[in-house]
Amino acid sequence: MMDLTAPFPRTRAEALVRLEVFLPEAGRYAARRNHVLAGHPHVSRLSPAVRHRLVLEEELIDSALARHSFPSVEKFVQEVVWRTYWKGWLELRPGVWTDYREQVARLRRSAPDDTLARVAEVTSGRSGVAIMDRFARELIETGYLHNHARMWFASHWIHVERLPWALGADFFLRHLLDADPASNTLSWRWVAGLQTKGKTYLVRRSNVEKYADPAWMEDSTGLDRLEDSKVAAVVIDDTADLSVVPLADLPARPEGVPGRFGFWLHSDDLSVETSSLAGLKPTSCRAFLSGRMVETLGLSPLREAYMRGAMNDAVARASAHFGCPADFELTETLPEAIAAWARRDGLSAVVAFEPFVGPLRDTLPAIGSALQAEGIKLLPVRRPYDTGLLPMARSGYFGFWDRAQGWLKQRQDRLTRAA
């Protein structure tokens, strides 16, 4: 039994218990979700587990709809599907991720000294606005911020402090346990006014005072900087390549899998035994954490520890389910480590969920080349949930939501008939 006072589940078993604890509250989610309170009692606190797919988006949706009417949990389901929308939007426009990472690298090299000094002050909780400083410290100390607090902080960073949005997004990416390349990058772009042209999100003192824990507002230092008359939108030029690229057509289960193959378990999806691959018989399974990637991204010790725990849980479940050796390995670089594992175990192919646009996807060409040099195939697959929904993210969210509802209903009808 998990410790329910622990903030975030690190295993699939813990995540499923947390989901069961949250479900009775799901019907009140819409009314309570915007309140930013100590302990975050009105949200599920499952986002790190969902980010690494210790628990699946469709499991959250199906569980909520099994307990409640659709109208009562529509907002909760919408928020789950938002994550899928962001993923799909970035999958179709990978140039936005490339541009963001190039901006971060360029700013670290050449931003003015006073800008970098102010970034250091704000990220360490020394901005002079007490509530924002509290959020900065909470993020560093816990690896989490309530979504409403994330919006306030990002708006304060961009439109009050006038700091580069990409460095703020990088601060979140390094520390958030649930940091998802798509949700994080695109949410910061939205606050900055880049994602929806002509629309920015402006933090307001009245909104913060309405929804933040009253105890946190006793220190009103700096709140005058958030007055309506003082917060004005920064106009930012969008340098990203917004070209839409076709989504690769990938199967849910590879065809013609050779006799000896392995599953590469990675941090974008750590529940292979819940997928269409569940009936296959791999020779071995392996998860890797790249020290070079951790260093390059500057991931916090908390975030690295969470990923280690989740990966160790994934290999234990995979070993138990598939009845094969499974292990977690710390390595310097992924391509060499994956190729060495496949060679040692005499594999003809490595099967893996296609990583989403982000740091793991960036390594995929090198991984494919390293395996090809050993005469080993890389066979990427995709869950039907992603195949169904990702291509719908061609424009705005509400059109996506209309289409997604139809897809979800069809899926639920199929599940009902199958039962």
ZIZIKA-V971741 format. One record per backbone hydrogen bond with DSSP energy under -1.0 kcal/mol. NH is the residue of the N-H (numbers start at 0). CO is the residue of the C=O. If there is no record, write none. Layout:
# ZIZIKA-V971741
nh=NH co=CO
nh=NH co=CO
This chain:
# ZIZIKA-V971741
nh=5 co=2
nh=14 co=10
nh=15 co=11
nh=16 co=12
nh=17 co=13
nh=18 co=14
nh=19 co=15
nh=20 co=16
nh=21 co=17
nh=22 co=18
nh=24 co=21
nh=25 co=22
nh=27 co=24
nh=28 co=25
nh=31 co=27
nh=32 co=28
nh=34 co=31
nh=35 co=210
nh=39 co=36
nh=49 co=45
nh=50 co=46
nh=51 co=47
nh=52 co=49
nh=53 co=48
nh=59 co=55
nh=60 co=56
nh=61 co=57
nh=62 co=58
nh=63 co=59
nh=64 co=60
nh=65 co=61
nh=67 co=63
nh=72 co=68
nh=76 co=72
nh=77 co=73
nh=78 co=74
nh=79 co=75
nh=80 co=76
nh=81 co=77
nh=84 co=80
nh=85 co=81
nh=86 co=82
nh=87 co=83
nh=88 co=84
nh=89 co=85
nh=90 co=86
nh=91 co=87
nh=95 co=92
nh=97 co=93
nh=98 co=94
nh=99 co=95
nh=100 co=96
nh=101 co=97
nh=102 co=98
nh=103 co=99
nh=104 co=100
nh=105 co=101
nh=106 co=102
nh=107 co=103
nh=108 co=104
nh=109 co=105
nh=110 co=106
nh=115 co=111
nh=116 co=112
nh=117 co=113
nh=118 co=114
nh=119 co=115
nh=120 co=116
nh=121 co=117
nh=122 co=118
nh=123 co=119
nh=124 co=121
nh=125 co=120
nh=129 co=220
nh=132 co=128
nh=133 co=129
nh=134 co=130
nh=135 co=131
nh=136 co=132
nh=137 co=133
nh=138 co=134
nh=139 co=135
nh=140 co=136
nh=141 co=137
nh=142 co=138
nh=149 co=145
nh=150 co=146
nh=151 co=147
nh=152 co=148
nh=153 co=149
nh=154 co=150
nh=155 co=151
nh=156 co=152
nh=157 co=153
nh=158 co=154
nh=159 co=155
nh=160 co=155
nh=162 co=156
nh=167 co=163
nh=168 co=164
nh=169 co=165
nh=170 co=166
nh=171 co=167
nh=172 co=168
nh=173 co=169
nh=174 co=170
nh=175 co=171
nh=176 co=142
nh=178 co=175
nh=183 co=179
nh=184 co=180
nh=185 co=181
nh=186 co=182
nh=187 co=183
nh=188 co=184
nh=189 co=185
nh=190 co=186
nh=191 co=187
nh=192 co=189
nh=193 co=188
nh=194 co=188
nh=198 co=195
nh=200 co=190
nh=204 co=225
nh=207 co=203
nh=208 co=204
nh=209 co=205
nh=210 co=206
nh=211 co=207
nh=212 co=35
nh=215 co=212
nh=222 co=219
nh=224 co=221
nh=225 co=222
nh=226 co=223
nh=229 co=226
nh=230 co=226
nh=244 co=91
nh=261 co=348
nh=262 co=283
nh=263 co=350
nh=264 co=285
nh=268 co=265
nh=269 co=51
nh=273 co=270
nh=274 co=271
nh=277 co=274
nh=279 co=276
nh=282 co=260
nh=284 co=324
nh=285 co=262
nh=286 co=326
nh=288 co=328
nh=290 co=330
nh=291 co=331
nh=293 co=289
nh=294 co=290
nh=295 co=291
nh=296 co=292
nh=297 co=293
nh=298 co=293
nh=299 co=173
nh=303 co=299
nh=304 co=300
nh=305 co=301
nh=306 co=302
nh=307 co=303
nh=308 co=304
nh=309 co=305
nh=310 co=306
nh=311 co=307
nh=312 co=308
nh=313 co=309
nh=314 co=310
nh=315 co=311
nh=316 co=312
nh=317 co=313
nh=318 co=314
nh=319 co=315
nh=320 co=316
nh=321 co=317
nh=322 co=318
nh=326 co=284
nh=328 co=286
nh=330 co=288
nh=336 co=332
nh=337 co=333
nh=338 co=334
nh=339 co=335
nh=340 co=336
nh=341 co=337
nh=342 co=338
nh=343 co=339
nh=344 co=340
nh=345 co=342
nh=346 co=341
nh=347 co=259
nh=349 co=376
nh=350 co=261
nh=351 co=378
nh=353 co=380
nh=361 co=357
nh=362 co=359
nh=363 co=360
nh=366 co=362
nh=367 co=363
nh=368 co=364
nh=369 co=365
nh=370 co=366
nh=371 co=367
nh=372 co=368
nh=373 co=370
nh=374 co=371
nh=375 co=370
nh=376 co=347
nh=378 co=349
nh=380 co=351
nh=381 co=250
nh=386 co=382
nh=387 co=383
nh=388 co=384
nh=389 co=385
nh=391 co=388
nh=392 co=389
nh=393 co=391
nh=399 co=395
nh=400 co=396
nh=401 co=397
nh=402 co=398
nh=403 co=399
nh=404 co=400
nh=405 co=401
nh=406 co=402
nh=407 co=403
nh=408 co=404
nh=409 co=405
nh=410 co=406
nh=411 co=407
nh=412 co=408
nh=413 co=409
nh=414 co=410
nh=415 co=411
nh=416 co=412
nh=417 co=413
nh=418 co=414
